[in-house]
């Protein structure tokens, strides 16, 4: 069996998150086997070329907020639009209510 790079493990973990749910950077890091790897998840997702295979928009920070990915805010708008198309409704602060939309199966706490 081939050894996967951390980035490959991150992308595979993100691909497990079903439509209509989200995971946090820390959750993805745990699934990918990266101890304290939430920043590494962020870097991997920022470097990702959006080919439509990895649903990067389903990853939010620990408070449910969309993290900054671009200077002009276009990636953040795109992420919010993609989440809305999947039926995820943001709260008054513009955050994903994690109690409602966090994917728990296979991800731990």
C-alpha positions as CSV (number, residue, x, y, z in Angstrom):
1,X,0.0,0.0,0.0
2,X,1.4,3.4,-1.0
3,X,2.1,6.0,1.7
4,X,-0.1,9.0,1.3
5,X,1.2,12.6,1.8
6,X,-0.4,14.6,4.5
7,X,-2.2,16.7,1.9
8,X,-3.7,13.6,0.3
9,X,-4.9,12.4,3.7
10,X,-6.5,15.8,4.3
11,X,-8.3,15.8,1.0
12,X,-9.5,12.3,1.5
13,X,-10.8,13.3,5.0
14,X,-12.6,16.3,3.6
15,X,-14.2,14.2,0.9
16,X,-15.9,12.1,3.6
17,X,-18.0,15.1,4.8
18,X,-21.4,14.7,3.3
19,X,-23.4,17.5,1.6
20,X,-25.3,19.7,4.1
21,X,-22.8,19.2,6.9
22,X,-19.5,20.7,7.9
23,X,-16.3,19.7,9.7
24,X,-13.8,21.9,11.5
25,X,-10.2,22.1,10.6
26,X,-9.3,20.3,13.8
27,X,-11.7,17.4,13.0
28,X,-10.2,17.0,9.5
29,X,-6.7,17.0,11.0
30,X,-7.7,14.2,13.4
31,X,-9.3,12.1,10.7
32,X,-6.2,12.6,8.5
33,X,-4.0,11.5,11.5
34,X,-2.4,14.8,12.0
35,X,-2.0,15.7,15.6
36,X,-2.6,19.4,16.1
37,X,-2.7,19.8,12.4
38,X,-5.5,22.3,12.0
39,X,-3.2,24.8,10.5
40,X,-1.8,22.2,8.1
41,X,-5.4,21.6,7.0
42,X,-5.8,25.3,6.3
43,X,-2.7,25.5,4.2
44,X,-3.6,22.4,2.2
45,X,-7.1,23.7,1.5
46,X,-5.7,27.2,0.5
47,X,-3.3,25.4,-1.9
48,X,-6.0,23.3,-3.4
49,X,-6.9,23.9,-7.0
50,X,-10.7,23.7,-7.1
51,X,-11.4,20.8,-9.4
52,X,-14.8,20.1,-7.9
53,X,-13.6,16.8,-6.3
54,X,-12.7,18.0,-2.8
55,X,-15.6,19.9,-1.1
56,X,-13.3,22.5,0.6
57,X,-16.3,24.6,1.4
58,X,-17.5,22.1,4.1
59,X,-14.6,23.0,6.3
60,X,-15.0,25.8,8.8
61,X,-13.1,27.0,11.9
62,X,-13.8,25.9,15.4
63,X,-16.4,28.6,16.0
64,X,-18.3,27.8,12.7
65,X,-16.9,30.8,10.9
66,X,-15.7,30.8,7.3
67,X,-11.9,31.5,7.4
68,X,-10.3,34.0,5.2
69,X,-8.9,32.5,2.0
70,X,-8.6,35.5,-0.3
71,X,-7.7,39.1,0.0
72,X,-10.8,40.3,-1.9
73,X,-13.2,38.1,-0.1
74,X,-14.3,36.2,-3.2
75,X,-13.5,32.7,-1.8
76,X,-15.4,33.5,1.4
77,X,-18.5,34.5,-0.6
78,X,-18.1,31.4,-2.7
79,X,-17.9,29.2,0.4
80,X,-21.0,30.8,1.9
81,X,-22.9,30.4,-1.4
82,X,-21.9,26.7,-1.7
83,X,-23.0,26.1,1.9
84,X,-26.3,27.8,1.2
85,X,-26.9,25.6,-1.9
86,X,-26.5,22.6,0.4
87,X,-29.1,23.9,2.8
88,X,-26.8,25.2,5.5
89,X,-28.2,28.4,7.1
90,X,-25.7,30.7,8.8
91,X,-26.6,32.4,12.1
92,X,-26.9,36.1,12.7
93,X,-23.1,36.4,13.0
94,X,-22.6,34.7,9.7
95,X,-21.4,31.4,11.2
96,X,-22.4,27.8,10.7
97,X,-24.3,26.6,13.8
98,X,-22.1,23.6,14.6
99,X,-24.6,22.0,16.9
100,X,-26.9,21.6,13.9
101,X,-24.6,21.1,11.0
102,X,-21.4,19.5,12.3
103,X,-20.8,16.0,10.9
104,X,-20.1,13.7,13.8
105,X,-19.9,10.3,12.3
106,X,-16.3,9.2,12.1
107,X,-14.9,12.5,13.2
108,X,-15.0,12.4,17.0
109,X,-15.9,15.4,19.2
